[in-house]
């Protein structure tokens, strides 16, 4: 197995409000689903938690060592953050361009560590556009959110 494909999603009702995250990991022709949530959170934190949980699964599965991972994500915030903005944030001591603290730094640090330890490509997909596993993730998120409402 050389390639792993992952879909992620996160969301919440209200912002902040009850939230959920979900992932689908496709490896060796098998699709596995995982999801979770929090009683009070934000949409961005749930998008980050989805990515962190996805990479944690890969990192903790010895059979996946050395595989290339493609993450399909509908969050421009996470995709741009991990592929572009994070370099500047770290160089500036976790400050944004306008010198304010980076929001969700705790999660960005976790995601950065996981991303650096793996061979990951980040691919943005349009949400709510009929992309099969993105839609599955969205449905799982909604089920997680409903647990807290």
C-alpha positions in Angstrom: 0.0 0.0 0.0 1.6 3.3 -1.1 -1.3 5.7 -1.0 -3.8 6.7 1.6 -6.7 9.0 0.9 -8.5 10.9 3.6 -11.5 13.1 3.7 -12.2 15.4 6.7 -14.9 17.8 7.8 -15.8 19.8 10.9 -18.6 22.1 11.9 -20.8 23.4 14.6 -24.3 24.9 15.2 -23.7 28.4 16.3 -20.1 29.6 16.4 -19.3 28.9 19.2 -21.7 26.1 19.8 -22.0 22.3 19.8 -19.6 20.9 17.2 -18.5 17.8 15.4 -15.6 16.5 13.3 -15.4 13.5 11.0 -12.9 11.6 8.9 -12.9 8.9 6.3 -9.6 7.1 5.8 -9.3 5.0 2.6 -6.4 2.6 2.5 -6.1 -0.7 0.7 -9.6 -0.4 -0.8 -11.2 -0.1 2.7 -12.9 3.1 4.0 -12.9 3.6 7.7 -14.9 6.3 9.4 -14.2 8.1 12.7 -15.9 11.1 14.3 -16.2 13.0 17.5 -17.4 16.3 18.9 -17.5 18.8 21.7 -20.3 20.6 23.6 -19.0 24.1 23.1 -16.5 24.8 20.3 -16.0 26.7 17.0 -16.2 25.6 13.4 -12.5 26.2 12.9 -11.5 24.1 15.9 -13.6 21.2 14.6 -12.0 21.5 11.1 -8.6 21.3 12.8 -9.6 18.4 15.0 -10.7 16.5 12.0 -7.3 16.9 10.4 -5.4 16.2 13.6 -7.4 13.0 14.2 -6.9 11.9 10.6 -3.1 12.3 10.8 -3.0 10.7 14.3 -4.6 7.6 12.9 -2.0 7.4 10.2 0.9 8.2 12.6 -0.3 5.5 15.0 -0.8 2.7 12.4 2.6 1.0 11.7 1.3 -0.5 8.4 0.9 3.1 7.1 4.5 4.0 7.7 6.1 5.6 4.6 2.8 5.9 2.7 1.8 9.1 0.8 -1.3 10.7 2.3 -3.7 12.9 0.4 -6.1 14.9 2.6 -9.2 16.2 0.9 -10.5 19.0 3.0 -13.2 21.6 2.5 -11.7 24.1 4.9 -9.5 26.8 3.2 -8.6 27.9 6.7 -6.9 24.6 7.5 -5.5 24.0 4.1 -4.0 27.5 3.8 -2.9 27.5 7.4 -0.9 24.3 7.3 0.5 24.8 3.8 1.3 28.5 3.8 0.4 30.7 6.8 2.0 28.5 9.5 5.6 29.3 8.3 5.0 33.0 8.9 3.2 32.4 12.2 6.1 30.4 13.6 8.7 32.8 12.3 6.7 35.7 14.1 6.3 33.8 17.4 2.8 32.7 16.6 1.6 36.1 15.7 -0.5 37.0 12.6 0.5 39.6 10.1 -1.3 42.2 12.2 0.7 41.1 15.3 -2.3 39.4 17.0 -1.9 35.9 18.6 -2.8 33.1 16.2 -6.2 31.6 17.1 -6.2 27.9 17.9 -2.4 27.8 18.3 -2.7 24.7 20.5 -4.3 22.8 17.6 -2.0 24.3 15.0 1.1 23.1 16.9 -0.3 19.5 17.0 -1.2 19.6 13.3 2.2 21.0 12.4 4.0 18.2 14.3 1.9 15.5 12.7 2.2 17.0 9.2 5.9 17.3 9.5 6.3 13.7 10.4 4.3 12.3 7.4 4.3 12.6 3.6 1.1 14.7 3.2 -0.5 16.5 0.3 -3.4 18.8 1.1 -6.2 19.1 -1.5 -9.1 21.5 -1.1 -12.5 20.2 -2.2 -15.7 22.2 -2.4 -18.1 21.4 0.5 -21.7 20.4 -0.1 -20.9 19.7 -3.8 -21.7 16.0 -4.0 -18.1 14.8 -3.3 -19.0 11.3 -1.9 -16.8 11.0 1.1 -16.9 14.7 1.9 -20.7 14.3 2.1 -20.2 11.3 4.4 -18.0 13.4 6.7 -20.6 16.1 6.8 -23.3 13.7 7.8 -21.1 12.2 10.5 -20.4 15.8 11.8 -24.1 16.5 11.9 -24.7 13.3 13.9 -22.0 14.3 16.4 -23.4 17.8 16.8 -26.9 16.4 17.4 -25.5 14.5 20.5 -24.9 17.8 22.2 -28.1 19.6 21.3 
